[in-house]
Amino acid sequence: MSYLLATDQLTGEIGEQFVAGRMGEYTIEEDPNREGGKRVLMGPFSVYNADNLDEWAVSDEAAEEEAAE
């Protein structure tokens, strides 16, 4: 998105759509949490808390395996 904005291929207006390669198509939308703000949602939000932290935690062993690849 930064490249598209820098090269004038994207204006950054709300409702404008762009393709991000193999990641797919996205739309610039109004950010309801910031007055005048805009956002591009790249996927669903994830909420981390004490009840589900173990689901999201990566074990040391898994991290080592991933680093070795």
N, C-alpha and C positions, 0 to 999 in steps of 0.2 A: 504494500500500500504506500509506503514512504516513497519508493521509486516512482510509482504512478503519479503521486502528487508532485514530486520534484520535477518530473518531465512533462507536466501539464496534461497527462493522459487521464487524470482524475481531478475533479474540482473539489471534492469533499462535501458536496451538498447532501443533505438528508434525502434518502431514497435512492441515491446513486448506487449502482451495483458494479462489482468488479470481480474478475476471476483471479484467484491466487494459485495458479498452477494446479497440481494434483490435490491441493487442499479443498478446491471447489469454489463455488460462487458465494459472495458475501454482499450484504447490503449495509450501507451507512445509515444508522438510525439515530433518533433523538435519545439522549441519555436522560431518563426520568429523574435521576438523582442529582444532576447538575444543571443549573439554569444556563441555557445556551450551549450545553455540552452535546457532544456526539459520541457514538460508540459503534464498534463493529464486534458482534458476538462471534467468537470463533468456535463455540461449542457450548454445551450446557454448563451451568454453574455447578461447582462441587462445594459442598459444605463439609468442613472438617470440624469435628467436636470430640469430646471425650467418649461418646457412645460409639463412634465409628472409626476412630483413629487407627485401630489395629487392622481394619480392612485396607486402609490406604498405606500403611507403613511398609517399607521395603526392608526385608531382612538384610543383615550384613552379607550373608552368603549370596543372596540374589544380586546385590549390588556388585559384589566381587565378580560374579559370573558375567554380568553385563559389561563391566569394565574390561574384562579379558577379551571380549568379542571385538 
